[in-house]
C-alpha cells in the first residue's frame, strides 16, 4: 500500500471503507476498498466471489479490478476510479434524461451483461448505484453477489436490492439465472426515463403488489410456474389490473416501452437475453446493420454465439471506439502469489492488469410503472464498491410468514391511491425515503464506484 497516496475517504460502509487514492508510480487516480473483515490467508482472498468473477473478465463496460492486496491481514481492492454512479446522476435531477442518453447508457450496460453471461456469470445485484459513470462511459460494478450460471442450486439467500429483484426470487425460487439481471435492467431503464423507481416496495409482499399494480396479476396461462411457487409458500397473488407502460412514461418512444415491457415479463423465459436486447429496434441507431444481416431470421431470438458477438463488437465499436473490443485470452494472475509470503504483515499483491478471460460459451436459456421517488432503507455509503444492497428486508418480511388469500389484499392496511402518469397523487418529494443518501452534495460526481 506504500505505492499509493490516499487523497480522501469517499465512503464508509458495512463491509469496508473506500478511498480515493493516487498511484505514486503512474499518477493514476484509483479507488481503494479496504475490507473491515480480517483475512488470514491468501487463498481465502482469491476465493472471494468478487475476485473470482472479475479475474475472468476484461471488458470496457465492467469496472476494472486492478489489484488485490493483503497486508497485515487486511484486504484491499484497487479499482479503476469512476466519477459517479447512476443514482447520483438521478437523485437531484429535475429534468428527465434525453432518450439518446438512456439509449447510450443501456446499450453499454447490455454489452457488459452479454459479456458477463457469456463468461458464465450473472450479477444478481444490478441497481443504479452499481452502474458507474465517467463522462459518457458506464460500467457495471460490485460483483460481490455474482454467481456462476452452472453452479448447483439451491442458491444461498438472495440479498439483492428489493426494488430491482425479479419476481421468481421474491417467490423464493431455488433456481434462477441471468434473467434476474434482465428484470433489473428493465426497472432501471424505466427509472432513467422517469427519475422514479419502478417498483419501490417496502417489503417482499409490497414489492409484489407494486409489480402487480403495473403489470397486472399473473395468470396460469401467463406464468404457471410462478403460481406454483406462490402456492408452495402459501401465498396468493392480489387480483389487480395493470396499466399500459405508455401511460406511466409519456413521451417515451414505442420501441423503448416495448423493450422495458419485455424485460419486465413475469415469466423469466420470456425475457430477452442481453444479446437479444442489443438487437432490439430501440438500439438500431447505435450501430449500422447491413441489409443482408437484417434479413436473417436468426437475429430475432438467437442465443449468444461467437459470430453474433463479433458482429456486435465490431459494430458497437463505431460508437465507442477503443472501448468495446473483448480482449483475447491472456495471462491470469501474476506470479506474485507464488513469490510472496503467507505470513501476517507481509504484503500480498494480485496484479489483475492481465486477466484471465477464458471463454465460457455455455448457451443461456431465455431465462417494463411509475412510483414516487424516494430513498430506500440501507447503508450510508457510496455504492458500487460495496456489497451491502439498499432495501434489503428483514426476516420478518419473508413471504413464508404471509397467508394473504382472501383474508386481506396484499397492500393492507393502507392501499396506495390510484396511479397517474408521473407517480402517485399527493407526492412531492421525488426521492424521499431512499436511504442511499450521501452527506451533503459534495459526493455528486465523485464516487467511488
C-alpha positions as a Python dict, from the first residue, in 0.01 Angstrom:
ca = {
    (1, 'X'): (0, 0, 0),
    (2, 'X'): (302, 228, 20),
    (3, 'X'): (274, 267, -358),
    (4, 'X'): (-50, 467, -317),
    (5, 'X'): (-120, 808, -165),
    (6, 'X'): (-466, 832, -10),
    (7, 'X'): (-642, 1155, -117),
    (8, 'X'): (-960, 1124, 88),
    (9, 'X'): (-1216, 878, 216),
    (10, 'X'): (-1520, 879, -6),
    (11, 'X'): (-1727, 608, 158),
    (12, 'X'): (-1776, 408, 476),
    (13, 'X'): (-1999, 105, 462),
    (14, 'X'): (-2081, -215, 643),
    (15, 'X'): (-1810, -419, 478),
    (16, 'X'): (-1539, -164, 419),
    (17, 'X'): (-1415, 188, 352),
    (18, 'X'): (-1346, 336, 10),
    (19, 'X'): (-1069, 582, -54),
    (20, 'X'): (-979, 792, -350),
    (21, 'X'): (-607, 745, -397),
    (22, 'X'): (-318, 824, -630),
    (23, 'X'): (-69, 577, -766),
    (24, 'X'): (284, 704, -695),
    (25, 'X'): (417, 509, -991),
    (26, 'X'): (175, 605, -1267),
    (27, 'X'): (-4, 911, -1125),
    (28, 'X'): (-336, 740, -1194),
    (29, 'X'): (-633, 809, -966),
    (30, 'X'): (-780, 487, -830),
    (31, 'X'): (-1046, 376, -584),
    (32, 'X'): (-926, 154, -299),
    (33, 'X'): (-1167, -51, -93),
    (34, 'X'): (-1033, -156, 247),
    (35, 'X'): (-1227, -452, 382),
    (36, 'X'): (-1318, -448, 752),
    (37, 'X'): (-1304, -824, 789),
    (38, 'X'): (-965, -978, 858),
    (39, 'X'): (-826, -1225, 606),
    (40, 'X'): (-566, -1464, 741),
    (41, 'X'): (-472, -1646, 421),
    (42, 'X'): (-415, -1555, 61),
    (43, 'X'): (-629, -1844, -58),
    (44, 'X'): (-925, -1703, 134),
    (45, 'X'): (-882, -1375, -54),
    (46, 'X'): (-861, -1511, -405),
    (47, 'X'): (-1161, -1737, -347),
    (48, 'X'): (-1394, -1441, -286),
    (49, 'X'): (-1671, -1424, -545),
    (50, 'X'): (-1582, -1069, -648),
    (51, 'X'): (-1224, -1171, -717),
    (52, 'X'): (-1308, -1499, -885),
    (53, 'X'): (-1554, -1336, -1123),
    (54, 'X'): (-1362, -1020, -1207),
    (55, 'X'): (-1036, -1203, -1270),
    (56, 'X'): (-1209, -1385, -1555),
    (57, 'X'): (-1349, -1072, -1717),
    (58, 'X'): (-1196, -781, -1905),
    (59, 'X'): (-1450, -557, -2077),
    (60, 'X'): (-1480, -180, -2126),
    (61, 'X'): (-1823, -180, -1959),
    (62, 'X'): (-1716, -373, -1649),
    (63, 'X'): (-1523, -189, -1377),
    (64, 'X'): (-1162, -300, -1374),
    (65, 'X'): (-1017, -460, -1064),
    (66, 'X'): (-650, -365, -1088),
    (67, 'X'): (-503, -527, -779),
    (68, 'X'): (-587, -730, -474),
    (69, 'X'): (-352, -661, -184),
    (70, 'X'): (-332, -839, 150),
    (71, 'X'): (-121, -658, 409),
    (72, 'X'): (-119, -725, 784),
    (73, 'X'): (-427, -946, 738),
    (74, 'X'): (-614, -653, 582),
    (75, 'X'): (-755, -691, 233),
    (76, 'X'): (-754, -408, -21),
    (77, 'X'): (-922, -396, -362),
    (78, 'X'): (-776, -146, -608),
    (79, 'X'): (-1029, -45, -876),
    (80, 'X'): (-1020, 199, -1160),
    (81, 'X'): (-1175, 528, -1050),
    (82, 'X'): (-1513, 639, -1184),
    (83, 'X'): (-1662, 985, -1133),
    (84, 'X'): (-2005, 889, -1001),
    (85, 'X'): (-2284, 634, -1020),
    (86, 'X'): (-2617, 641, -1199),
    (87, 'X'): (-2817, 700, -882),
    (88, 'X'): (-2618, 1014, -804),
    (89, 'X'): (-2693, 1147, -1151),
    (90, 'X'): (-3065, 1087, -1098),
    (91, 'X'): (-3128, 1184, -737),
    (92, 'X'): (-3103, 1564, -771),
    (93, 'X'): (-3209, 1587, -1132),
    (94, 'X'): (-3537, 1763, -1218),
    (95, 'X'): (-3543, 1724, -1596),
    (96, 'X'): (-3559, 1370, -1739),
    (97, 'X'): (-3269, 1240, -1939),
    (98, 'X'): (-3288, 1255, -2316),
    (99, 'X'): (-3381, 927, -2477),
    (100, 'X'): (-3046, 931, -2657),
    (101, 'X'): (-2867, 938, -2320),
    (102, 'X'): (-3071, 648, -2188),
    (103, 'X'): (-3008, 455, -2507),
    (104, 'X'): (-2633, 514, -2487),
    (105, 'X'): (-2609, 400, -2123),
    (106, 'X'): (-2831, 97, -2162),
    (107, 'X'): (-2656, -11, -2480),
    (108, 'X'): (-2326, -20, -2294),
    (109, 'X'): (-2469, -198, -1990),
    (110, 'X'): (-2625, -467, -2207),
    (111, 'X'): (-2289, -520, -2373),
    (112, 'X'): (-2129, -567, -2033),
    (113, 'X'): (-2407, -806, -1930),
    (114, 'X'): (-2383, -1008, -2252),
    (115, 'X'): (-2011, -1048, -2189),
    (116, 'X'): (-2067, -1142, -1823),
    (117, 'X'): (-2330, -1402, -1908),
    (118, 'X'): (-2116, -1547, -2185),
    (119, 'X'): (-1833, -1584, -1936),
    (120, 'X'): (-2061, -1797, -1723),
    (121, 'X'): (-2168, -1547, -1453),
    (122, 'X'): (-2478, -1345, -1367),
    (123, 'X'): (-2460, -1033, -1149),
    (124, 'X'): (-2764, -1066, -915),
    (125, 'X'): (-2736, -710, -777),
    (126, 'X'): (-2790, -468, -1063),
    (127, 'X'): (-2913, -126, -947),
    (128, 'X'): (-2833, 239, -1030),
    (129, 'X'): (-2574, 252, -752),
    (130, 'X'): (-2378, -30, -910),
    (131, 'X'): (-2359, 134, -1253),
    (132, 'X'): (-2062, 372, -1252),
    (133, 'X'): (-2032, 666, -1489),
    (134, 'X'): (-1742, 875, -1617),
    (135, 'X'): (-1839, 1119, -1891),
    (136, 'X'): (-2033, 910, -2146),
    (137, 'X'): (-1897, 571, -2038),
    (138, 'X'): (-2085, 348, -1797),
    (139, 'X'): (-1958, 33, -1627),
    (140, 'X'): (-2103, -247, -1416),
    (141, 'X'): (-1955, -269, -1065),
    (142, 'X'): (-1983, -472, -744),
    (143, 'X'): (-1969, -839, -832),
    (144, 'X'): (-1988, -942, -466),
    (145, 'X'): (-2314, -1134, -525),
    (146, 'X'): (-2224, -1272, -868),
    (147, 'X'): (-2283, -1643, -920),
    (148, 'X'): (-2176, -1889, -1180),
    (149, 'X'): (-2457, -1982, -1415),
    (150, 'X'): (-2373, -2351, -1390),
    (151, 'X'): (-2342, -2352, -1010),
    (152, 'X'): (-2558, -2602, -829),
    (153, 'X'): (-2886, -2475, -678),
    (154, 'X'): (-3037, -2403, -440),
    (155, 'X'): (-2862, -2069, -412),
    (156, 'X'): (-2795, -1904, -80),
    (157, 'X'): (-3040, -1645, 47),
    (158, 'X'): (-3075, -1367, -206),
    (159, 'X'): (-2998, -1029, -56),
    (160, 'X'): (-3011, -803, -360),
    (161, 'X'): (-3189, -471, -350),
    (162, 'X'): (-3562, -535, -332),
    (163, 'X'): (-3672, -273, -587),
    (164, 'X'): (-3485, -447, -867),
    (165, 'X'): (-3548, -804, -757),
    (166, 'X'): (-3713, -1038, -1005),
    (167, 'X'): (-4047, -1199, -906),
    (168, 'X'): (-3911, -1553, -916),
    (169, 'X'): (-3659, -1453, -649),
    (170, 'X'): (-3925, -1276, -443),
    (171, 'X'): (-4119, -1602, -451),
    (172, 'X'): (-3811, -1788, -325),
    (173, 'X'): (-3744, -1997, -631),
    (174, 'X'): (-3440, -2218, -565),
    (175, 'X'): (-3338, -2191, -929),
    (176, 'X'): (-3282, -1870, -1121),
    (177, 'X'): (-3025, -1728, -1360),
    (178, 'X'): (-2935, -1443, -1598),
    (179, 'X'): (-3299, -1335, -1645),
    (180, 'X'): (-3285, -1177, -1297),
    (181, 'X'): (-3032, -931, -1441),
    (182, 'X'): (-3262, -856, -1733),
    (183, 'X'): (-3555, -780, -1500),
    (184, 'X'): (-3336, -540, -1305),
    (185, 'X'): (-3233, -365, -1626),
    (186, 'X'): (-3598, -318, -1722),
    (187, 'X'): (-3666, -147, -1389),
    (188, 'X'): (-3351, 65, -1417),
    (189, 'X'): (-3432, 168, -1772),
    (190, 'X'): (-3780, 285, -1669),
    (191, 'X'): (-3629, 476, -1376),
    (192, 'X'): (-3391, 656, -1612),
    (193, 'X'): (-3686, 777, -1817),
    (194, 'X'): (-3897, 888, -1520),
    (195, 'X'): (-3646, 959, -1240),
    (196, 'X'): (-3866, 744, -1019),
    (197, 'X'): (-3816, 382, -913),
    (198, 'X'): (-4046, 145, -1091),
    (199, 'X'): (-4134, -98, -810),
    (200, 'X'): (-4044, 66, -473),
    (201, 'X'): (-4183, -199, -240),
    (202, 'X'): (-4133, -166, 136),
    (203, 'X'): (-4130, -544, 185),
    (204, 'X'): (-4136, -856, -30),
    (205, 'X'): (-4516, -860, -16),
    (206, 'X'): (-4545, -491, -101),
    (207, 'X'): (-4290, -536, -378),
    (208, 'X'): (-4507, -799, -545),
    (209, 'X'): (-4811, -574, -502),
    (210, 'X'): (-4625, -286, -670),
    (211, 'X'): (-4536, -515, -959),
    (212, 'X'): (-4897, -633, -992),
    (213, 'X'): (-5019, -271, -997),
    (214, 'X'): (-4809, -215, -1308),
    (215, 'X'): (-4802, -546, -1491),
    (216, 'X'): (-5131, -688, -1369),
    (217, 'X'): (-5157, -1006, -1165),
    (218, 'X'): (-5007, -1316, -1329),
    (219, 'X'): (-5238, -1588, -1451),
    (220, 'X'): (-5191, -1959, -1502),
    (221, 'X'): (-5158, -1911, -1875),
    (222, 'X'): (-4912, -1622, -1830),
    (223, 'X'): (-4678, -1775, -1572),
    (224, 'X'): (-4786, -2117, -1439),
    (225, 'X'): (-4452, -2173, -1265),
    (226, 'X'): (-4500, -1850, -1072),
    (227, 'X'): (-4836, -1961, -938),
    (228, 'X'): (-4679, -2288, -829),
    (229, 'X'): (-4402, -2100, -648),
    (230, 'X'): (-4664, -1889, -471),
    (231, 'X'): (-4864, -2197, -373),
    (232, 'X'): (-4553, -2362, -234),
    (233, 'X'): (-4505, -2080, 17),
    (234, 'X'): (-4876, -2039, 91),
    (235, 'X'): (-4900, -1708, -89),
    (236, 'X'): (-5182, -1579, -308),
    (237, 'X'): (-5137, -1301, -560),
    (238, 'X'): (-5362, -998, -521),
    (239, 'X'): (-5606, -961, -807),
    (240, 'X'): (-5502, -629, -958),
    (241, 'X'): (-5532, -491, -1310),
    (242, 'X'): (-5218, -350, -1466),
    (243, 'X'): (-5164, -35, -1668),
    (244, 'X'): (-5002, 31, -2004),
    (245, 'X'): (-4647, 149, -1966),
    (246, 'X'): (-4701, 435, -2211),
    (247, 'X'): (-4941, 590, -1958),
    (248, 'X'): (-4670, 586, -1696),
    (249, 'X'): (-4395, 710, -1926),
    (250, 'X'): (-4549, 973, -2153),
    (251, 'X'): (-4326, 1088, -2434),
    (252, 'X'): (-4113, 774, -2432),
    (253, 'X'): (-4080, 604, -2769),
    (254, 'X'): (-4274, 291, -2855),
    (255, 'X'): (-3952, 97, -2901),
    (256, 'X'): (-3835, 186, -2551),
    (257, 'X'): (-4172, 91, -2400),
    (258, 'X'): (-4165, -239, -2585),
    (259, 'X'): (-3816, -323, -2462),
    (260, 'X'): (-3897, -237, -2099),
    (261, 'X'): (-4215, -444, -2115),
    (262, 'X'): (-4029, -747, -2246),
    (263, 'X'): (-3752, -713, -1986),
    (264, 'X'): (-4010, -697, -1707),
    (265, 'X'): (-4202, -1006, -1807),
    (266, 'X'): (-4339, -1219, -1525),
    (267, 'X'): (-4207, -1533, -1691),
    (268, 'X'): (-3823, -1539, -1689),
    (269, 'X'): (-3818, -1746, -2008),
    (270, 'X'): (-3996, -1465, -2194),
    (271, 'X'): (-3738, -1201, -2110),
    (272, 'X'): (-3480, -1133, -2381),
    (273, 'X'): (-3118, -1219, -2320),
    (274, 'X'): (-2865, -937, -2309),
    (275, 'X'): (-2752, -1024, -2660),
    (276, 'X'): (-3110, -1019, -2784),
    (277, 'X'): (-3172, -684, -2612),
    (278, 'X'): (-2880, -536, -2805),
    (279, 'X'): (-3057, -635, -3127),
    (280, 'X'): (-3383, -463, -3025),
    (281, 'X'): (-3505, -179, -3254),
    (282, 'X'): (-3453, 64, -2964),
    (283, 'X'): (-3079, 32, -3023),
    (284, 'X'): (-3093, 43, -3402),
    (285, 'X'): (-2926, 385, -3416),
    (286, 'X'): (-2632, 258, -3210),
    (287, 'X'): (-2483, 67, -3500),
    (288, 'X'): (-2546, 4, -3865),
    (289, 'X'): (-2681, -338, -3954),
    (290, 'X'): (-2626, -439, -4318),
    (291, 'X'): (-2944, -542, -4500),
    (292, 'X'): (-2803, -888, -4561),
    (293, 'X'): (-2776, -944, -4186),
    (294, 'X'): (-3114, -789, -4108),
    (295, 'X'): (-3283, -1044, -4329),
    (296, 'X'): (-3153, -1338, -4128),
    (297, 'X'): (-3433, -1492, -3919),
    (298, 'X'): (-3182, -1590, -3654),
    (299, 'X'): (-3149, -1229, -3548),
    (300, 'X'): (-3492, -1237, -3388),
    (301, 'X'): (-3415, -1460, -3091),
    (302, 'X'): (-3078, -1632, -3113),
    (303, 'X'): (-2869, -1743, -2818),
    (304, 'X'): (-2528, -1576, -2792),
    (305, 'X'): (-2278, -1708, -3039),
    (306, 'X'): (-1928, -1625, -3140),
    (307, 'X'): (-2042, -1485, -3474),
    (308, 'X'): (-2313, -1261, -3332),
    (309, 'X'): (-2087, -1147, -3053),
    (310, 'X'): (-1816, -1050, -3300),
    (311, 'X'): (-2068, -863, -3513),
    (312, 'X'): (-2194, -663, -3218),
    (313, 'X'): (-1844, -587, -3104),
    (314, 'X'): (-1745, -468, -3449),
    (315, 'X'): (-2049, -250, -3499),
    (316, 'X'): (-2063, -109, -3150),
    (317, 'X'): (-1704, -2, -3194),
    (318, 'X'): (-1836, 267, -3427),
    (319, 'X'): (-1998, 438, -3132),
    (320, 'X'): (-1740, 377, -2864),
    (321, 'X'): (-1405, 349, -3045),
    (322, 'X'): (-1139, 178, -2841),
    (323, 'X'): (-1382, 77, -2571),
    (324, 'X'): (-1583, -217, -2697),
    (325, 'X'): (-1348, -488, -2811),
    (326, 'X'): (-1325, -801, -2599),
    (327, 'X'): (-963, -898, -2542),
    (328, 'X'): (-831, -1233, -2645),
    (329, 'X'): (-747, -1472, -2365),
    (330, 'X'): (-422, -1378, -2200),
    (331, 'X'): (-247, -1439, -1873),
    (332, 'X'): (-432, -1482, -1547),
    (333, 'X'): (-289, -1394, -1211),
    (334, 'X'): (63, -1261, -1180),
    (335, 'X'): (334, -1462, -1020),
    (336, 'X'): (311, -1253, -702),
    (337, 'X'): (107, -1525, -538),
    (338, 'X'): (388, -1775, -565),
    (339, 'X'): (656, -1531, -465),
    (340, 'X'): (500, -1353, -168),
    (341, 'X'): (498, -1480, 189),
    (342, 'X'): (188, -1607, 360),
    (343, 'X'): (295, -1467, 695),
    (344, 'X'): (97, -1185, 857),
    (345, 'X'): (231, -836, 796),
    (346, 'X'): (376, -908, 454),
    (347, 'X'): (206, -755, 152),
    (348, 'X'): (44, -994, -91),
    (349, 'X'): (-47, -848, -427),
    (350, 'X'): (-260, -976, -711),
    (351, 'X'): (-196, -787, -1034),
    (352, 'X'): (-507, -800, -1249),
    (353, 'X'): (-380, -594, -1541),
    (354, 'X'): (-353, -922, -1728),
    (355, 'X'): (-674, -1103, -1657),
    (356, 'X'): (-796, -1449, -1727),
    (357, 'X'): (-1073, -1408, -1980),
    (358, 'X'): (-1104, -1771, -2077),
    (359, 'X'): (-1413, -1809, -2287),
    (360, 'X'): (-1716, -1979, -2145),
    (361, 'X'): (-1954, -2029, -2434),
    (362, 'X'): (-2232, -2201, -2241),
    (363, 'X'): (-2556, -2107, -2408),
    (364, 'X'): (-2814, -1936, -2191),
    (365, 'X'): (-3177, -2039, -2173),
    (366, 'X'): (-3407, -1748, -2237),
    (367, 'X'): (-3407, -1726, -1883),
    (368, 'X'): (-4104, -274, -1809),
    (369, 'X'): (-4462, 195, -1387),
    (370, 'X'): (-4407, 484, -1200),
    (371, 'X'): (-4383, 530, -830),
    (372, 'X'): (-4276, 829, -620),
    (373, 'X'): (-3903, 878, -599),
    (374, 'X'): (-3782, 805, -253),
    (375, 'X'): (-3479, 655, -87),
    (376, 'X'): (-3490, 301, 48),
    (377, 'X'): (-3352, 174, 376),
    (378, 'X'): (-2985, 91, 352),
    (379, 'X'): (-2640, 199, 446),
    (380, 'X'): (-2493, 548, 441),
    (381, 'X'): (-2212, 493, 198),
    (382, 'X'): (-2139, 531, -171),
    (383, 'X'): (-2230, 214, -355),
    (384, 'X'): (-2057, 44, -642),
    (385, 'X'): (-1764, -98, -447),
    (386, 'X'): (-1971, -221, -152),
    (387, 'X'): (-2167, -543, -145),
    (388, 'X'): (-2436, -419, 101),
    (389, 'X'): (-2753, -355, -103),
    (390, 'X'): (-3017, -97, -23),
    (391, 'X'): (-3372, -203, 53),
    (392, 'X'): (-3279, -541, 198),
    (393, 'X'): (-3568, -670, 401),
    (394, 'X'): (-3567, -820, 747),
    (395, 'X'): (-3651, -1180, 815),
    (396, 'X'): (-3990, -1075, 947),
    (397, 'X'): (-4084, -968, 599),
    (398, 'X'): (-4043, -1311, 450),
    (399, 'X'): (-4325, -1420, 229),
    (400, 'X'): (-4334, -1750, 405),
    (401, 'X'): (-4486, -1573, 704),
    (402, 'X'): (-4769, -1441, 494),
    (403, 'X'): (-5100, -1601, 418),
    (404, 'X'): (-5289, -1338, 230),
    (405, 'X'): (-5551, -1527, 32),
    (406, 'X'): (-5898, -1398, 77),
    (407, 'X'): (-5831, -1261, 425),
    (408, 'X'): (-5690, -932, 304),
    (409, 'X'): (-5531, -792, -7),
    (410, 'X'): (-5156, -769, -8),
    (411, 'X'): (-5146, -393, 24),
    (412, 'X'): (-5338, -374, 350),
    (413, 'X'): (-5370, -190, 578),
    (414, 'X'): (-5319, 109, 351),
    (415, 'X'): (-5373, 64, -21),
    (416, 'X'): (-5193, 330, -225),
    (417, 'X'): (-5415, 580, -407),
    (418, 'X'): (-5471, 540, -781),
    (419, 'X'): (-5172, 592, -1003),
    (420, 'X'): (-5134, 859, -1264),
    (421, 'X'): (-4856, 930, -1508),
    (422, 'X'): (-4565, 1068, -1313),
    (423, 'X'): (-4626, 882, -987),
    (424, 'X'): (-4874, 865, -701),
    (425, 'X'): (-5106, 1150, -616),
    (426, 'X'): (-5004, 1396, -345),
    (427, 'X'): (-4637, 1303, -357),
    (428, 'X'): (-4399, 1594, -371),
    (429, 'X'): (-4064, 1460, -257),
    (430, 'X'): (-3930, 1274, -553),
    (431, 'X'): (-3673, 1073, -363),
    (432, 'X'): (-3797, 1088, -3),
    (433, 'X'): (-3718, 769, 180),
    (434, 'X'): (-3437, 649, -39),
    (435, 'X'): (-3164, 566, 204),
    (436, 'X'): (-2860, 561, -15),
    (437, 'X'): (-2813, 927, 78),
    (438, 'X'): (-2475, 1087, 82),
    (439, 'X'): (-2391, 1352, 343),
    (440, 'X'): (-2407, 1681, 157),
    (441, 'X'): (-2378, 1734, -213),
    (442, 'X'): (-2003, 1701, -219),
    (443, 'X'): (-2029, 1340, -332),
    (444, 'X'): (-2208, 1427, -652),
    (445, 'X'): (-1991, 1320, -945),
    (446, 'X'): (-1720, 1197, -715),
    (447, 'X'): (-1755, 840, -646),
    (448, 'X'): (-1633, 555, -569),
    (449, 'X'): (-1763, 336, -799),
}
